[in-house]
């Protein structure tokens, strides 16, 4: 990836992820976080839950320490958040699986 691509991805990631590492970690420990999302098998960790752990790692690094793999994940995160923000429920957004899934990806749509 070119450096200018990295700058764009970094900026878009910072815009999409509106939760702090501590907020994400606290949410990842909840039953709601562990319950929602696509899983490879019963009892497995969801894709979003694993992503949340990776997001926390990325947020705790300096920009100069980020790898191409980090930027690829950041791009995946911004795409997920953009797509899923458009699919919200008509009511009770606060207690919805839609919100909990987005929060696994570092975005609280109620913020």
Secondary structure, DSSP 8 states (H G I E B T S, - for coil): --HHHHHHHHHHHHHH--S-HHHHHHHHTSHHHHHSS-BSSTTS-BHHHHHHHHHHHHHTS-GGG--HHHHHHHHHHHHHHHHHHTT--SS-GGG-HHHHHHHHTT--TT-
